[in-house]
Amino acid sequence: MLENFSGNPLVVAALRQMIEGERIPHTLLFHGPEGIGKATLARRLGAALLGDADKIEKDDLSLPHNAEMLAEREKLASDQRAQDPLLLASHPDFNTFPPDGPLRQISIQQMRLLKERAQYKPLRGRFRLFLIDQVDRANEQAANSLLKTLEEPPDHLVLVLTAGNAYNLLPTIRSRSVPFYLAPLSPGEMQSFARERGLDHPERRIALAGGSPGAAISIDLETFDRRRAAMLSLLAAGAGKASFSDWAPVAEKLAAARSEKLEFYLKPLYMLLEDILRLHAGSDGIANEDIRPDLEKIAVAVTFPWIRNAVHRADELAYLLRRNIQKSLALDALVVGLQAT
């Protein structure tokens, strides 16, 4: 099952040696960029240890039936979600605990359920494998509850944690995990992946994916372009290349689109800022080549401190996503903050 995984051959080889040597750590931490395949690799590891790969793959959160279920759970009241903690278990010995609710968090109720289920013996074979996907979205209570399981795991339990940034986790969780960093794929690897999957607009998808095969598959180019246009308008106003009145109608449209979460706009915002930084520094190889003239106008108008401040403010927005901040007010504040730089 591990042979068909795209990229990171050294990580795959290390896992294969662990399996062949029957030396499986109790807790593994797969960390790296979004869409790099961390949860996919966890499922492949589960299939190698438990069998029944088809059942395990039913837990893939990108599958339509799972995406629909997650969207429906976002509509539930918080107490309803707490009474029925989110768990996917198509395979009896493979459980997936993904982020839940509109704020996409791992809850303490989920970690209590994990602790309870961890005591059950495998129905067949030697192991039970639990995947905690995006464990860096666990709140403080959930993280502390998980830590109790990590301190004294049953002999049969294998925990796989995934995280975008390992250093967003409690040091005590990191210290009890065997870490594996999954790096972005090289351009050659991405091109091979795109050919194998028969992706449309492969060059553009590769440029926007940043080495993440999952992003290359899942990105909706039309939706991305619409969100990117909004963030380009924001940065133009913040850089003084457009007025706040030019930004205002864009902000009104964003406020009216209630289903459009703020987090959907952060990725195009970061990508635009990276391209502006490259152009400001005289580098090449930008991701958004099709709007180079617009980006160049901003790049020549701003300073490096302005770019640094923009990235810092974007980081603040990313942090505040878990506080359920209002989208339109947050973006308006970002524009005003950049204009004052």
C-alpha positions in Angstrom: 0.0 0.0 0.0 2.9 2.4 0.6 4.5 2.0 -2.8 1.9 4.1 -4.6 2.2 7.1 -2.3 3.3 10.3 -4.2 6.5 11.9 -3.0 8.6 11.8 0.3 10.3 8.4 -0.5 12.5 8.6 2.5 9.5 8.8 4.9 7.8 5.9 3.0 11.0 3.8 3.2 11.3 4.5 7.0 7.7 3.4 7.6 8.3 0.3 5.5 11.3 -0.6 7.6 9.3 -0.2 10.8 6.6 -2.5 9.4 9.0 -5.1 8.2 11.0 -5.0 11.5 7.7 -5.1 13.5 8.8 -2.0 15.4 5.8 0.3 15.2 5.9 3.3 17.6 2.8 4.0 19.7 2.6 7.6 18.3 3.7 9.0 15.0 3.4 12.6 14.0 3.1 13.4 10.2 3.6 17.2 9.8 3.9 19.3 6.7 2.0 21.6 4.3 -1.7 21.2 3.7 -2.6 18.8 0.9 0.8 17.0 1.0 -0.8 13.7 1.9 -0.4 13.3 5.6 -3.8 11.7 6.2 -3.5 9.7 3.0 -0.2 8.2 4.3 -1.8 7.4 7.6 -4.5 5.5 5.9 -1.9 3.7 3.7 -0.1 2.8 6.9 -3.3 1.5 8.4 -4.0 -0.6 5.4 -0.5 -2.1 5.6 -1.0 -3.0 9.2 -4.7 -4.0 9.2 -5.7 -4.9 5.7 -9.1 -4.0 4.1 -7.7 -0.9 2.4 -11.0 -0.2 0.7 -12.8 0.2 4.0 -10.1 2.4 5.4 -10.2 4.7 2.3 -13.9 5.4 3.0 -12.6 7.6 5.8 -11.1 10.0 3.3 -12.5 13.4 4.2 -12.4 14.6 0.6 -14.9 12.0 -0.5 -18.3 13.5 -1.4 -20.3 11.7 1.3 -17.8 12.7 4.0 -17.7 16.3 2.8 -21.5 16.5 2.9 -21.6 15.0 6.4 -19.1 17.5 7.7 -21.1 20.4 6.1 -24.3 19.1 7.8 -22.5 18.9 11.2 -21.6 22.6 10.9 -25.3 23.4 11.1 -25.7 21.6 14.4 -25.7 23.4 17.7 -22.5 23.0 19.7 -24.2 20.9 22.4 -25.6 18.5 19.7 -22.0 18.0 18.4 -20.8 17.4 21.9 -23.4 14.7 22.6 -22.3 12.9 19.4 -18.6 13.4 18.9 -17.3 13.1 15.4 -15.7 9.8 14.5 -15.2 7.9 11.2 -14.8 4.1 11.6 -15.5 2.3 8.3 -12.9 -0.3 9.4 -13.5 -1.6 12.9 -9.8 -1.2 13.9 -9.1 2.1 12.1 -10.8 5.2 13.6 -10.4 8.8 12.3 -11.0 11.8 14.5 -11.2 14.9 12.2 -11.8 18.6 13.1 -15.5 19.3 13.6 -17.9 22.2 13.5 -17.8 25.6 11.8 -14.5 26.5 13.6 -13.0 23.1 12.5 -11.6 22.1 15.9 -10.7 18.8 17.6 -13.0 18.7 20.7 -12.5 17.4 24.2 -15.5 15.1 23.6 -13.7 13.5 20.7 -10.5 12.9 22.8 -12.6 11.4 25.6 -14.1 9.1 23.1 -10.7 8.2 21.8 -9.5 7.4 25.3 -12.5 5.2 25.8 -12.1 3.3 22.5 -8.3 3.0 22.9 -8.9 0.3 25.6 -10.8 -2.0 23.2 -8.7 -4.9 21.8 -8.4 -5.3 18.1 -11.2 -7.3 16.5 -8.6 -9.0 14.3 -4.8 -8.7 14.1 -2.4 -7.0 16.5 -3.2 -3.4 16.2 -5.8 -0.7 16.4 -4.8 2.5 14.6 -6.4 5.9 15.4 -5.8 8.9 13.1 -6.2 12.3 14.7 -6.3 14.5 11.6 -5.1 18.1 12.1 -4.4 17.7 15.7 -3.0 21.2 15.8 -6.7 22.3 15.7 -7.2 20.7 19.2 -8.2 23.2 21.8 -6.3 23.2 25.1 -8.7 20.9 26.9 -8.7 18.4 24.0 -4.9 18.5 23.8 -4.5 17.8 27.5 -7.0 14.9 27.3 -5.0 13.4 24.4 -1.8 13.7 26.4 -3.2 11.4 29.0 -3.7 8.7 26.3 -0.2 9.3 25.0 1.4 8.9 28.4 0.0 5.3 28.9 -1.1 3.9 25.5 -2.3 0.3 25.4 0.1 -2.1 23.7 -2.2 -2.6 20.7 -2.7 1.1 20.0 -1.0 3.1 17.2 -1.8 6.8 17.1 -1.1 8.8 14.0 -1.3 12.6 14.4 -1.2 15.0 11.5 -0.4 18.7 11.8 0.5 21.6 9.5 3.1 22.8 12.0 4.4 20.5 14.7 5.4 23.5 16.8 1.7 24.5 17.2 1.4 21.4 19.4 2.2 21.1 23.1 5.9 20.2 23.6 4.8 17.2 25.7 2.8 15.9 22.7 5.7 16.3 20.4 8.1 14.6 22.8 5.9 11.5 22.9 5.7 11.2 19.1 8.0 10.0 16.4 8.0 12.9 13.9 8.0 12.6 10.1 8.1 15.8 8.1 6.4 15.5 4.7 8.0 18.0 2.4 6.5 19.6 -0.7 7.0 17.6 -3.9 9.5 18.7 -6.5 8.3 20.2 -9.8 9.2 16.9 -11.5 7.3 14.9 -9.0 4.3 17.2 -9.4 4.4 17.0 -13.2 4.5 13.1 -12.9 1.6 13.2 -10.5 -0.5 15.5 -12.7 0.1 13.3 -15.7 -0.8 10.1 -13.8 -4.0 11.7 -12.6 -4.8 13.4 -16.0 -5.4 16.8 -14.4 -6.7 19.6 -16.5 -4.7 22.8 -16.7 -1.7 20.9 -15.2 0.8 23.8 -15.3 -1.4 26.2 -13.5 -2.5 23.6 -10.9 1.2 22.8 -10.2 2.1 26.5 -9.9 -0.8 27.1 -7.4 -0.4 23.8 -5.5 3.1 24.7 -4.0 4.2 21.1 -4.1 1.0 19.6 -2.6 -0.7 16.9 -4.7 -3.9 17.2 -2.7 -4.1 20.9 -3.5 -3.4 20.3 -7.2 -6.4 17.9 -7.3 -8.9 19.8 -5.2 -8.4 23.4 -6.3 -11.4 24.8 -8.1 -9.7 27.3 -10.5 -12.8 29.4 -11.1 -13.5 29.8 -7.3 -9.8 30.4 -6.6 -9.7 33.2 -9.2 -12.7 34.9 -7.7 -11.3 34.8 -4.2 -7.9 35.8 -5.5 -9.4 38.8 -7.2 -11.0 39.9 -3.9 -7.6 39.7 -2.1 -5.8 41.5 -4.9 -8.3 44.3 -4.5 -7.6 44.3 -0.7 -3.9 44.5 -1.2 -4.1 47.2 -3.9 -6.1 49.4 -1.5 -3.7 48.6 1.4 -0.7 49.5 -0.8 -2.3 52.8 -1.9 -2.8 51.7 -5.5 -6.6 51.9 -5.0 -8.8 53.8 -2.6 -10.8 52.3 0.2 -13.9 53.2 -1.8 -12.7 50.8 -4.5 -12.4 48.1 -1.9 -15.8 48.8 -0.3 -18.1 47.1 -2.9 -15.8 44.0 -2.9 -16.2 43.9 0.9 -19.9 44.2 0.6 -20.1 41.2 -1.7 -17.9 39.1 0.7 -20.1 40.1 3.6 -23.2 39.0 1.7 -21.7 35.6 0.9 -22.2 34.1 4.3 -21.2 30.6 3.3 -17.8 31.9 2.2 -15.6 31.5 5.3 -12.7 33.8 6.0 -10.2 30.9 5.9 -11.0 30.3 2.2 -9.4 33.7 1.4 -6.2 33.3 3.4 -4.5 30.9 1.0 -4.8 33.2 -2.0 -3.9 36.1 0.2 -0.7 34.4 1.3 0.1 33.4 -2.2 -0.3 36.9 -3.5 1.9 38.3 -0.7 4.6 35.7 -1.6 4.5 36.8 -5.2 4.7 40.5 -4.2 7.7 39.7 -2.1 9.5 37.9 -4.9 8.8 40.7 -7.3 9.8 43.3 -4.8 13.1 41.5 -4.3 13.7 41.1 -8.1 13.1 37.3 -8.0 11.1 35.3 -10.5 9.0 32.2 -10.5 5.8 33.6 -9.1 2.7 31.4 -8.8 0.2 33.9 -10.2 1.9 34.6 -13.5 -1.4 35.5 -15.2 -1.8 38.6 -13.1 1.9 39.7 -13.0 1.2 43.3 -14.2 -1.2 43.9 -11.3 1.3 42.4 -8.8 4.2 44.4 -10.2 2.2 47.6 -9.6 1.9 46.7 -5.9 5.4 45.4 -5.6 7.0 48.7 -6.7 4.7 50.7 -4.5 5.5 49.0 -1.2 8.4 48.5 1.1 9.7 45.4 2.8 8.3 46.5 6.2 4.9 46.8 4.5 5.1 43.3 3.2 6.3 42.0 6.6 3.4 43.8 8.3 0.9 42.3 5.7 2.1 38.8 6.5 2.0 39.4 10.2 -1.6 40.7 10.0 -2.5 37.7 7.8 -1.1 35.5 10.5 -3.2 37.2 13.1 -6.3 36.5 11.0 -5.3 32.9 10.7 -5.0 32.7 14.5 -8.3 34.5 15.1 -10.2 32.1 12.9 -10.8 30.0 15.9 -12.4 33.0 17.7 -15.1 33.1 15.0 -14.3 36.7 13.9 -16.5 38.5 11.5 -15.1 38.2 8.0 -15.9 41.7 6.5 -14.8 43.6 9.6 -11.5 41.6 9.8 -10.7 42.3 6.1 -11.6 46.0 6.5 -9.3 46.2 9.5 -6.6 44.6 7.4 -6.9 47.2 4.6 -6.8 50.1 7.1 -3.8 48.6 8.9 -1.9 48.2 5.7 -2.7 51.8 4.6 -1.2 53.0 7.9 2.1 51.2 7.4 
